[in-house]
């Protein structure tokens, strides 16, 4: 059973990753990151579009925290069922089989502060998945010996697509009010550090909203 659950998807095309995907559930090996998702992050989605080359993707990652929205744009390569990302942290992963017909399930390894952490993420075109689909994800989590997953609340609002006319707080690496990369580098590896990051994010986003 475990062997089947952790077997990578065979010959997936890059097209299957295109579009907008809602984060349904996630589990991080880093206890601080898991805690951050449980306490700070309310909802999230990712939007993947084709990059300039046939094996590249541009991904907008949107998160809602404390009622405010932020986004981060990253570039990925995807080839032979393996995706790679350099920023904000070096990361690589594979897609796994899932019973969910409109989901993708990714298992990744990310290097933070010289330590490698595993993660498992279920995303779907829907806001909710069936009990059977969620149960399968939890079995995947156990097979990879990851912490209990964070299940997102489908009743919580998602941030709007930043390409649509709306009022949205955009926080990027070049934002003078908040240097995400620096905060992440200072906060990785410990639960206390990640919680401190969450508080800094909440404070900075609140100031941005006031302005």
LUMLUMNU-781515 format. One line per 3 residues: number of its first residue (from 0); their letters; for each residue x, y, z of C-alpha. Coordinates in pm, 1 decimal. Layout:
<kolgus>
NUM) a) X Y Z; ...
</kolgus>
This chain:
<kolgus>
0) xxx) 0.0 0.0 0.0; 270.5 249.1 100.0; 475.7 167.0 -208.9
3) xxx) 180.5 251.4 -433.4; 114.1 579.6 -255.1; 468.6 711.8 -282.6
6) xxx) 521.9 603.7 -644.7; 564.3 908.6 -873.6; 316.5 973.6 -1151.0
9) xxx) 439.5 829.5 -1479.4; 506.0 1065.2 -1770.6; 288.9 1360.4 -1669.3
12) xxx) 278.4 1648.8 -1913.6; 354.6 2003.0 -1806.9; 6.0 2101.6 -1927.7
15) xxx) -154.2 1924.2 -1634.0; -1.2 2181.1 -1398.1; -138.5 2483.5 -1582.8
18) xxx) -426.2 2686.5 -1443.7; -541.5 2799.2 -1101.9; -526.5 2554.6 -812.8
21) xxx) -671.6 2592.9 -463.3; -465.3 2460.8 -173.9; -670.7 2189.3 -3.8
24) xxx) -422.5 2044.0 244.6; -52.6 2054.6 316.5; 205.0 1900.7 549.2
27) xxx) 556.0 2026.1 616.0; 840.0 1842.8 783.4; 944.9 2174.9 935.5
30) xxx) 733.5 2212.7 1254.6; 757.3 2590.0 1236.1; 614.6 2601.3 885.4
33) xxx) 329.5 2368.5 983.5; 255.0 2594.6 1280.4; 260.5 2901.1 1057.8
36) xxx) 1.8 2747.6 824.8; -220.0 2648.2 1116.9; -218.0 2988.3 1281.9
39) xxx) -147.8 3257.2 1019.9; -244.1 3134.9 672.7; -618.5 3132.6 611.6
42) xxx) -632.3 3020.8 248.7; -419.8 3001.3 -62.2; -404.1 2929.0 -430.9
45) xxx) -144.9 2896.3 -705.6; -172.5 2996.6 -1069.6; 64.1 2834.0 -1320.3
48) xxx) 122.3 2962.3 -1672.4; 360.2 2844.7 -1942.3; 705.1 3002.0 -1926.8
51) xxx) 929.8 3121.5 -2206.3; 1059.7 2768.5 -2267.5; 866.5 2445.2 -2313.4
54) xxx) 975.8 2305.8 -1976.5; 926.4 2617.4 -1763.7; 639.6 2753.4 -1557.4
57) xxx) 565.8 3090.0 -1402.1; 377.2 3040.0 -1077.5; 193.9 3302.8 -874.9
60) xxx) 145.7 3186.4 -516.8; -127.6 3374.2 -331.9; -190.1 3353.1 41.9
63) xxx) -441.6 3518.3 272.0; -310.2 3595.0 618.5; -498.1 3778.4 891.3
66) xxx) -750.3 3896.1 634.4; -488.9 4047.7 402.8; -348.9 3917.6 75.0
69) xxx) 2.6 3880.9 -57.7; 155.4 3708.8 -354.4; 491.1 3571.7 -459.3
72) xxx) 589.1 3493.1 -817.8; 835.4 3210.2 -875.2; 981.3 3035.9 -1178.4
75) xxx) 994.6 2657.8 -1210.0; 1128.9 2402.8 -1451.7; 936.5 2079.7 -1500.7
78) xxx) 1081.3 1779.5 -1677.0; 1064.2 1399.8 -1634.1; 806.5 1441.9 -1357.7
81) xxx) 1046.0 1655.7 -1154.7; 995.6 2022.7 -1084.0; 1276.7 2249.1 -968.8
84) xxx) 1272.5 2593.0 -811.0; 1568.4 2810.1 -708.8; 1400.2 3099.5 -524.7
87) xxx) 1298.3 3179.1 -257.9; 1458.9 2846.6 -155.7; 1613.5 2564.8 -361.6
90) xxx) 1342.1 2304.1 -402.2; 1263.7 1998.2 -612.2; 979.6 1752.1 -615.3
93) xxx) 761.0 1505.7 -800.7; 393.5 1454.8 -873.0; 221.1 1153.2 -719.7
96) xxx) -80.4 944.6 -813.4; -411.0 1046.8 -658.8; -771.5 929.9 -687.0
99) xxx) -880.4 1292.9 -717.4; -956.1 1359.7 -1087.6; -898.4 1736.5 -1080.7
102) xxx) -614.0 1755.2 -828.3; -240.9 1743.4 -829.7; -44.5 1600.4 -544.5
105) xxx) 315.7 1709.3 -503.0; 593.2 1583.4 -277.2; 890.7 1816.2 -248.7
108) xxx) 1220.9 1865.1 -72.4; 1326.4 2218.8 15.5; 1660.3 2339.4 147.4
111) xxx) 1626.9 2604.5 417.8; 1918.9 2725.0 623.0; 2127.9 2427.0 515.9
114) xxx) 1860.7 2175.2 624.2; 1640.1 1974.7 387.1; 1269.7 1954.9 469.5
117) xxx) 1004.0 1740.8 305.8; 653.7 1854.5 221.3; 333.5 1717.6 71.3
120) xxx) 65.4 1932.8 -89.7; -280.6 1862.5 -231.8; -426.5 2121.7 -469.1
123) xxx) -752.1 2106.1 -661.7; -962.2 2298.8 -911.4; -1240.2 2277.2 -649.6
126) xxx) -1267.8 2448.0 -310.6; -1347.5 2114.9 -145.6; -1265.9 1750.4 -213.8
129) xxx) -1447.6 1436.4 -109.5; -1386.4 1257.0 217.5; -1227.2 968.9 26.2
132) xxx) -988.1 1204.4 -156.1; -886.5 1371.6 168.3; -844.9 1035.2 339.2
135) xxx) -609.0 926.3 62.4; -399.8 1241.2 116.1; -371.9 1165.2 486.5
138) xxx) -250.6 815.0 399.5; 15.0 972.4 175.7; 123.0 1190.0 468.4
141) xxx) 164.5 884.7 690.9; 361.2 698.2 423.6; 609.7 985.1 401.8
144) xxx) 615.2 1007.3 783.9; 523.6 1373.2 779.1; 335.3 1564.1 1053.2
147) xxx) -43.1 1571.1 1061.5; -159.3 1782.2 768.5; -311.2 2126.9 779.0
150) xxx) -655.3 2106.5 618.1; -764.2 2440.6 477.0; -1109.3 2576.0 565.4
153) xxx) -1310.9 2595.8 239.4; -1539.2 2859.1 394.4; -1258.8 3114.3 419.2
156) xxx) -1231.4 3364.5 135.9; -957.8 3338.8 -122.8; -753.3 3635.4 -235.3
159) xxx) -862.2 3769.1 -575.7; -657.3 3706.0 -885.1; -407.5 3993.7 -888.7
162) xxx) -472.5 4041.8 -1258.5; -832.6 4142.1 -1190.0; -917.3 4498.4 -1078.3
165) xxx) -922.4 4486.5 -698.6; -754.8 4628.3 -395.0; -480.0 4388.7 -296.3
168) xxx) -166.8 4422.9 -88.9; 128.3 4291.0 -283.6; 435.1 4196.0 -82.5
171) xxx) 745.8 4113.2 -282.1; 1118.3 4080.2 -221.2; 1165.7 4439.7 -331.6
174) xxx) 894.3 4583.4 -110.3; 1058.9 4834.5 119.0; 819.1 4757.1 401.1
177) xxx) 895.5 4387.3 415.0; 1186.9 4187.1 274.0; 1038.4 3836.0 258.0
180) xxx) 1360.2 3660.6 159.8; 1549.1 3814.3 450.6; 1275.1 3728.0 697.8
183) xxx) 1259.6 3370.6 572.8; 1635.7 3327.3 597.7; 1625.9 3453.6 956.3
186) xxx) 1330.3 3239.0 1058.1; 1379.2 2890.3 913.9; 1432.4 2567.2 1102.6
189) xxx) 1264.9 2653.5 1433.2; 904.1 2682.8 1539.5; 984.5 2998.2 1734.3
192) xxx) 1151.7 3150.4 1430.8; 860.2 3074.5 1201.9; 611.4 3211.3 1454.3
195) xxx) 818.1 3528.4 1480.3; 803.5 3549.0 1101.1; 426.6 3521.0 1118.1
198) xxx) 405.2 3808.4 1362.2; 632.8 4022.9 1144.9; 419.3 3947.4 842.6
201) xxx) 100.6 4034.7 1029.2; 249.0 4361.9 1150.1; 383.5 4462.2 809.0
204) xxx) 61.5 4371.3 629.8; -145.1 4562.6 884.9; 67.1 4873.0 827.6
207) xxx) 28.7 4829.3 452.5; -349.4 4811.5 491.3; -356.3 5127.3 704.4
210) x) -160.6 5317.4 441.0
</kolgus>
